Amino acid sequence: MFQLLPHTADIKFKIISKNLKGLIKESLKAINFYLKPKIIKKTNPSKAKIILNYKNEVELLIDYLSKILIKTYVEKKLFRVSKCEILEGKVKIELIGFKFESLTREIKAITYHQANISKDRNKIIFEFIADV
């Protein structure tokens, strides 16, 4: 015998911006806000660069956030976007990383499930789910 029981292990993010570059910056801010890190103040920030090829904007954003999430856990750094260059089928993102002592919350993965971009007048809305 078995039962399927409801379990909430996800959080849905809704990011609103005027353009793709804004979605890139704001989605990372949202992830960082959710993680609630305790930053180590007396360390120098580091620089990193990510270059991604993509076929569509949803793929780009999910892959980008997934790579940043891995980098966050491996390097124990919280990142913010310092520069973003969007080219045809490619994006170059420069990051600044800040060491953290601990995270209050955890994200296991950024998922493609229900990931969506929609446009509303002069805004772009990006919704995605993170497995927590």
Rosetta blueprint (number, residue, H / E / L):
1 M L
2 F L
3 Q L
4 L L
5 L L
6 P L
7 H L
8 T L
9 A L
10 D E
11 I E
12 K E
13 F E
14 K E
15 I E
16 I E
17 S E
18 K L
19 N L
20 L H
21 K H
22 G H
23 L H
24 I H
25 K H
26 E H
27 S H
28 L H
29 K H
30 A H
31 I H
32 N H
33 F H
34 Y H
35 L H
36 K L
37 P E
38 K E
39 I E
40 I L
41 K L
42 K L
43 T L
44 N L
45 P L
46 S E
47 K E
48 A E
49 K E
50 I E
51 I E
52 L E
53 N E
54 Y L
55 K L
56 N L
57 E H
58 V H
59 E H
60 L H
61 L H
62 I H
63 D H
64 Y H
65 L H
66 S H
67 K H
68 I H
69 L H
70 I H
71 K H
72 T H
73 Y H
74 V H
75 E H
76 K L
77 K E
78 L E
79 F E
80 R E
81 V E
82 S E
83 K E
84 C E
85 E E
86 I E
87 L E
88 E L
89 G L
90 K E
91 V E
92 K E
93 I E
94 E E
95 L E
96 I E
97 G E
98 F E
99 K E
100 F E
101 E E
102 S E
103 L E
104 T L
105 R L
106 E L
107 I L
108 K L
109 A E
110 I E
111 T E
112 Y E
113 H E
114 Q E
115 A E
116 N E
117 I E
118 S E
119 K E
120 D E
121 R L
122 N L
123 K E
124 I E
125 I E
126 F E
127 E E
128 F E
129 I E
130 A E
131 D E
132 V L
